Amino acid sequence: MKRIDLTRGLISVALVALFVVQLLVHPESVLAWGNEGHTYINRVAAQKIPADMPRFLRRAWVVAEIAYLGPEPDRWRSPSEYELKNAQEADHFIDLERVDWLDPLPAGRYEFYRRLYEKRASTADHADDYLPEHVGLQPYITMEVFGRLKAAFREYRRLRELHQPTVSVEHAIVFYAGWLGHYVGDGSQPLHTTIQYNGWVGPNPNSYTTQHGIHALFESTYVAQNVTAADFSNLVRAPERLTDPFQQYVAYLRDSNRHVETVYALEKAGGFSGKGSAEALAFTTHRLGAGSQMLLNLWYTAWLDSASNPNPIPAPPAAAQQTPGTKNHAGEAPKL
Ligand SMILES: [Zn+2]
């Protein structure tokens, strides 16, 4: 028995050590914007939903629910749900410097995987840097949740046309809209778009900090103590329809990446310490505002685009030409 206890003890110590190493090494182990930043980004966007989107989206409970869902995917990162944590950690970031040879990014995640594995196979040094889970999958999960939202809006339109109840699809829309906000918010945090995610690596002529900690100091500690939703609400304008959501979202990530060095320069000047500096506040509120604006634009685009796309759900059973013996049940999307 003692031997088993000792083995268990050693395994426990090893697991704790592994978790600590993960926290230090992997970008996916740090939370973007912390609880407050994500909640603010979602709430401000929800408060700006325009009158030409469905009216139910402007109800108080909807705004509160969307705000609550801002940090939701960060609640999926506990070691107690290992499969979930493992599967979705790479959704929160993308190291754009690792894919500067791949422009434009392919729109489908499996095409992206294939290109990365080809690159890895032809790379001699640090080839595993090109594994999809190390590069990050930010724009892919974002567009996939955007697609879910658009499909739900399409169903909402269909039920309205049929004068059927819409309460169930309204709940689905609220969930997808709030879930989407998390990743769009991550994308506005420059340190979620870079290999410089938590301490400067490589040539460092400006002597930026190489310590782990800048990431959480900026997005969590500093924001929680110094920023409110009201500080950037006035920066968010009426939404714009995106003509190419994927590529425009990638452009938004690249713009965020251009601000990486500013985060380090502000940290070096003490801008995020204590009450911080006026420059740090202006910078942070503009990043949070950029996140809210893109989120509102994506919701608006999903709504408008949902009107012009074919509905993939087959006609109801009574009207369907169901051939006896086929396995394509009514309500099941056909395999094309
Ligand atoms: Zn995140």
Boltz pocket constraint, residues with backbone or C-beta under 6 A from the ligand:
constraints:
  - pocket:
      binder: B
      contacts: [[A, 30], [A, 31], [A, 32], [A, 73], [A, 74], [A, 92], [A, 182], [A, 183], [A, 186]]
      max_distance: 6.0
